[in-house]
Amino acid sequence: MSDKIIYPARRLRGEIEVPGDKSISHRAVMLGSIARGTTEITHFLNGADCLSTISCFRKMGITIEEKPDCVLVQGKGLRGLSAPDGALYTGNSGTTTRLLCGILAGQDFPAVLSGDASLNARPMQRIMTPLGQMGAELSSLSNNGCAPLSVTPGALHGIKYQSPVSSAQIKSAILLAGLYADDETSVTEPALSRNHTELMLQNFGAHVSSVLHVEGGATALVTPPDELYAQQVWVPGDISSAAYFIAAGLLVPNSEILVKNVGTNFTRAGFLKICEEMGGDITLLNRSFKGGESRADVLVRSSSLKGTVIEGDLIPTLIDEIPIIAVMAACAKGTTTIRDAAELKVKETNRIDTVTENLQAMGGDVTPTEDGMVIRGGSPLKSIRARSRLDHRIAMSFAVAGLIAPGETIIEDGQCIDISYPEFFETLESCVER
Ligand code: S3P
């Protein structure tokens, strides 16, 4: 995989549009495949992760056409998938793997799922336990609680599951299996994680209710439908991809950029809150709402940032943005403390380690903790050879750091950005002035 070189930026200018939301793109293909009729998905993310989802459903007999301006999914209904010939390959994608297990639990054929080395090291017991309680049999073929996984469906029962962690992947796997259960299925999590599955299931005709508890936590409940029905899905721009440009606009002096059509669903928008709390000059323009998802254009102007505390219920709303927030914190005045974020350890890499390793190498003052990190901002960053360790979010975060470091910053295996943002480096070049 190729390295990428980043040079310092004088300023950022212009308007950009980021690719479609990864979480929503996955779900649109999945629900489209098990709905009746043709689902049309516009602004679909052509990243490697979402292409893994497409290829798994094609292997189960679903026709999916990738057109220049949309993706068409010829759904065959809740019980229309057919047994794949061989294992389903889920690449680097945790979302594909975990959500697919939920759907596979309700089919009438067994299947095996496997991914790349990083995926096959990520914890799967978190979905094996609840799906097992519902009546499916999931086993880790390496006996280590990780993929490859075999999924043997069973007659599924509705359950009331208390998830020990806030994770949309766990919640969604259970809700998707709940479509095939004999009764209602609910998932309660300690804090609300992204709710795209709940919103999209409702649009496709399932009855889903969601409750935020006054004492903390949230419950989502699905009633098994007779069928789901095809929809038009307009995918908003991915706020997790927009975050790199928003951060770059804030950090590089004399910048002003407009990031258009960014998804601003409140279960995802913690990053925008933190930018404001850190003193970032951002303005939301042209707010709109389509298909249950809100969106806006984000106007960003360079700002001097200050440290903050990021914890509790906010964490699931910005979990994927913590690497870039750490870069912002290293450039801010004062200390930023991130806690309650132990989930960072089980992402594409252990992101507490990979952020710490690179920030320290750049001269940043960061102390890793059990569930986050403490970053004392203000030390000037120097250019390094940043180790992405094949984690797309680490590659993009340190590409942004490279804009403010003097000299050449090399992003090792930078091409891993293909997972979620294949045009990242081209878009960055289009708005950087040197
Ligand atoms: C995702 C959920 C998040 C996130 C991941 C995508 C999803 O994981 O980190 O990139 O699409 O459901 P968890 O909710 O499991 O933490």
Boltz pocket constraint, residues with backbone or C-beta under 6 A from the ligand:
constraints:
  - pocket:
      binder: B
      contacts: [[A, 22], [A, 23], [A, 24], [A, 95], [A, 166], [A, 167], [A, 168], [A, 169], [A, 170], [A, 172], [A, 193], [A, 194], [A, 319], [A, 320], [A, 343]]
      max_distance: 6.0
